[in-house]
Amino acid sequence: MVSNPRIGIVGGGFAGLYTVFFLRKFIPRGLDITLFDRNNYSLYTPVLHEMATGTVHARHVVIPIRKVVDPREVQIRCEEVIRVDVDKRGVETPSGTFTFDHLVLATGSEPNRGDMASLGFMFGVAEVYGWQFKGFPAWIIWKAFKLGMLPRLKNRFQNVADWMITLLFKRDTSKLV
Ligand SMILES: Cc1cc2nc3c(=O)[nH]c(=O)nc-3n(C[C@H](O)[C@H](O)[C@H](O)COP(=O)(O)OP(=O)(O)OC[C@H]3O[C@@H](n4cnc5c(N)ncnc54)[C@H](O)[C@@H]3O)c2cc1C
């Protein structure tokens, strides 16, 4: 007997849930689908700011996965995926290793602006979007980033003036707060 193709989906956010919805809609039978998420809910980010301002209650920002995905049709595993083996199409969780014929990774993303540090007078190291800099260019990038973070235009002008003085007189007198 030929078994059904096994589909593993990691992540129950927008991408993971819509993968389930579309698979269920267009291939309603003949697939064994397993959905993994470390949480038993999906976060509805478009109204997150309303929760922060108090116009929406926290419980309306989370959607229980079992409410939108029928556990009789899709296996829902509420656990963290700790390792993914893309070649073997397998995922490892604290309760074991699962292999699939097709694996969908929908774990979202995290912003990464890079790393940078000032290392003394007009010297620094920076990595921005994979590009590495050191010395004076890195220091300029670091200063520009700090400048961008300052809240008021007046503070920015003041800091640019300070840095000009630094460059001229070789002494850093600027304040970032
Ligand atoms: C405040 C805010 C407002 C937004 N408003 C809008 C909007 O109005 N319109 C719009 O189109 N977009 C909006 N977005 C963007 C939108 O939220 C994202 O584009 C979307 O959430 C990305 O979906 P995703 O499924 O790729 O990832 P996510 O929604 O981040 O889902 C990833 C899921 O994977 C799970 N997961 C991650 N790692 C693991 C692991 N190792 N094991 C198990 N589970 C794991 C997480 O628990 C999560 O449930 C907003 C974002 C924010 C932050």
The ligand as an ORCA input file, in Angstrom:
! r2SCAN-3c Opt
* xyz 0 1
  C       3.599     45.293     14.784
  C       3.496     44.650     13.432
  C       2.445     44.974     12.586
  C       2.348     44.386     11.335
  N       1.292     44.722     10.531
  C       1.161     44.146      9.310
  C       0.050     44.462      8.458
  O      -0.817     45.261      8.799
  N      -0.004     43.856      7.253
  C       0.948     42.953      6.837
  O       0.832     42.432      5.720
  N       1.990     42.615      7.636
  C       2.131     43.190      8.858
  N       3.205     42.880      9.642
  C       4.207     41.922      9.153
  C       3.720     40.505      9.378
  O       3.414     40.302     10.744
  C       4.812     39.527      8.954
  O       5.151     39.763      7.611
  C       4.318     38.113      9.123
  O       4.023     37.858     10.465
  C       5.346     37.125      8.630
  O       4.728     35.866      8.688
  P       5.558     34.548      8.868
  O       4.587     33.407      8.898
  O       6.650     34.517      7.857
  O       6.293     34.695     10.275
  P       5.661     34.841     11.741
  O       4.308     35.442     11.705
  O       6.728     35.464     12.557
  O       5.471     33.316     12.218
  C       6.541     32.490     12.520
  C       6.007     31.390     13.435
  O       7.010     30.408     13.571
  C       7.077     30.009     14.925
  N       8.443     29.543     15.151
  C       9.594     30.243     14.925
  N      10.660     29.488     15.204
  C      10.160     28.280     15.626
  C      10.776     27.071     16.066
  N      12.106     26.956     16.114
  N       9.985     26.044     16.442
  C       8.639     26.159     16.391
  N       8.007     27.271     15.974
  C       8.765     28.324     15.595
  C       6.737     31.250     15.743
  O       6.229     30.897     17.015
  C       5.673     31.898     14.848
  O       4.369     31.476     15.203
  C       3.329     43.452     10.894
  C       4.384     43.103     11.774
  C       4.475     43.691     13.014
  C       5.613     43.304     13.935
*
